[in-house]
Amino acid sequence: MLPQNHLNNEKKVLIVIVNYRTPTLTIDCLHSLANEVESLPNLSAIVVDNDSGDGSIEQIETAIKTQGRSHWATILAAERNGGYAYGNNLAIRPALASSHPPDYILLLNPDTIARPAAIKTLVDFMEQHPQVGIVGSRLEDPDGTPQHSAFRFHTLLSELESGLRLGVVSRLLSKWIIAPSVSEVACQTDWVAGASMMIRREVFESIGLMDEEYFMYYEEVDFCLQAKKAGWSCWYVPESRVVHLVGQSSGVTNTKIPPQRRPQYWFDSRRRYFLKNHGWMYAALADFLWLFGFILWRVRRVIQRKPDPDPPYLLEDFLRHATGKQRETVELGLWEQIKEDWIAHGRDWTKPGFRAVAVHRFGNWRMKIEPKLLRAPFSVFYRFLYRTVRNCYGIDLPYTVKLGRRVIIEHQHCIIIHGNCVIGDDCIIRQGVTLGNSHLDRPLEAPKLGARVNVGAGAKLLGHIIIGDDVNIGANAVVLSDIPAGKTAVGIPAKIVKSKSSQAELFY
């Protein structure tokens, strides 16, 4: 029988590094991984360049070749700078779809240096704890000073504490502080820093890829929360040590320079996290509690003549991007949504497509009713409406589908939409369309449609694929891979074409 360590060495590990205008740091990061290849012969690394436009691709590609790393490291050019989750997914998606997918995927920042055996330590821990889905390294400064790397989920009380910063309150709320004291031993935690985060393949199969609606920040928090909901635990493993040159890509969290103004995407990501996972009321209350605490902190800082550690214009920017200010564009009320859908369907309430969408909106709305006992009669009514639409009109549209605004369902019969689908604003879905998974052993995978996607009658979109904005899908096409924005795809399997067909020929 082979020893356990030898078996661990056979595990396939994929490291994904997303680069944006940090080629020198990325090359140094790859250099630190060279020794790991000896202990993990099935290790490979993909550097995703997020459309840096500064020669990063050429520099990194040259370094990979001249330093003899071509057998385990490659570079992948992204079409755009779509953010952290987008860049990681670009490498992870084809890896999971391959005939020999990786056992573990490590998300690694370009501004990191892996200490000896850092990656092997994570693999060994995962092998010894099969119930663990996500593990994170101990991040540290070059001199070995530990950084906060394991965290608690954001709550109302944590938002109050982070704004107020008052010792006695922080002690009272110690169980809710987002960043607890650094542990010297491995421990279970809510989430770990995405700078060095290893994920078991089965986690992706359970919950899908990272949410690309986050440009940067909060995406790893959200991912760990979805994993927890699916039954996976997350652990911090300090024996795996990784140097983190904090905030070199974004500058937002770099503690070595004066605080920089928070970019809009930080506020967008924070708002999305609370809205997605807790609803509008919770998000608005979280904003209020943080603002309440922060204003008290500012008054106390002035009275006590304390230095200002915050980014410039933090209060003004927070108010500008607060949930209440953004509600109009983020979340319409139930009747407002249904009115939009009614107008989009030609103001005809008898259309089956409008009725299906209206029932979907109602199904989502009733999920926000608390407590569950009060929600129960609405749920019974929703299930009756859902089954009526499905059985009478042949439109299967579960409430779990993330449906954009003004989506039109033309005609009826044999329209099947997977519950994990994402459908953007102003899309058109016709009769006979299926949006679903492509493999029986990957039941949770589903397509993601951008805005204004036009899907022809009888088309089948299968698997965890991304359809870009303004894409046209021809009638009866079978789409099994991503389609870039603005393209037209036809055929079985679908291929991109320069369509000169009329709309009637293309979609029917």
C-alpha positions, 0 to 999 in steps of 0.5 A: 500500500502506498503511503498517504503522503505519496497519494496526496502527491498524486492529487491534481492542483490548479493554481489561478493567478489573476494579473492586472498590471502587476507583471513583476509581482506575478513573475515573483509569485510564480518563482515561489511556486517552483519548489511546490512542483517537485512535491506536487507533480500534478500541480499547474498554474494559469495566469489570467491577464485581465486585459492589462494593456501594459505589456504584462502578457509578453513579460510574464510569457517570456519569464515562463519560457526563459525560467523553464516553467512552461511545463506547469505554468501558462498564461491566458488573456482575458478580453476585458478587465472583468474583475477578480471573480471573472478572471478566476472563472475564466480559468476555472470553468474550462478546467472543471469541464475537462476530462481530468478536472483538478481535485483542488483549485487555489486562488492566489493573488499576484502580490503573494510569495508562497513560503516553502510547502505552503501549497502542499500543506493545504492539500494535506489538510484537505485530504485529512479532512474530507468534510472541509470545502475551503481552506486558507493560508496564514498571510503575513508581511515579509518579516513574518508578521501575521495579517488577518486572514480568517474572518467572520461573516458581516452582520448588523452588529459587526457593521456597528462595531466597525463604524463606532470603534469604541473599546468597550463596545468592541469588547461587548461585541467581540463575538461579532467582530469581522476580524478576530485575533490571529489564531496560531492553530488551525481553526474553523472560520466563516471565510478566508482571504481570497489572496490564498484560498484553496477550494475542493472541486466538489464545492464548485460542483455544489454551488457553481463558480464565483459571482461575477457581479462582484468586480472586486471585494466581497466575492470570496465572502459571498462564495464562502457563505454559499459554500456554508449553505451547501454544507461545506466548512471553511478552515484557516490553516496557519501552517501554510504561510504566504507572504502578502504584499497587501493591496498592490493591485488595487491600492485600496488595502495597502497599509504602506501608503496613505489611505486611498479613496475607496473606488466605487466598486468597493461600495457596489460589492458591499451593497451587493453582498447585503442585498443578495444574501440578506435583502433590502431591509437588512442592507439598509439597516446595516448602512444605518448602523455603520453610519451611526457608529462612524459619525459618533467615531468622527465626533470622538476623534475630533474631541480627542484629537486622534489622527484620521486613519480613514480614506478620504471622503469616506463618509461622503462616498458611503452616503452616495452609494448607500443602499437607500440611494441605490434601491431605485436601480437595484430593486423595484417593488413587486407591482413595479416589476410586474407593471414593467413586465406587463408593458414589455409583453405588449400590455396584454395580461392574457399572454402566458409569458407575462403570467409566468414572469408575474408568478416568478416575481411573486415567488421571489417577493414572498421569500422576503416575508418574515417570519416563515409562519407568516410566509406559509400561506403565500408559499402555498398560493405560489406553488399553486400558481407555479404548477398552473403555469407549468401544466397549462402553458408548458413554461417551467420558470422556478422562483430561484432563477435570477431574472432581470427586468423586462424579460419577455417570454414569447409564446408557450410550451416546452420552455424549461429554465433551470433554477440556477439560471441567470437571465439579464435585463431585456432578454427574449425567450421563445417556445421550446427553449431549454436552459439547463445543465449539460451533465447528469453528474453536474446537476447544479450547472446552468447558463448565465445570460447577459442583457438583451440576449435573443434566444430563438425557438427550440434553442438549447443552452446547456451547462455553466456557460456565459452568454454575453450582452446582445447575443443572438441565438438561432432557432434550434441551436445547441449552445455548449460554450460561452458566446462573447457579447454582440455575436450570433450563434447558430447550429448544432453545436452552435458556432458564431457566424456573421448573420445576414438572415432576417429575424424571422429566419434566425429566431423561428 
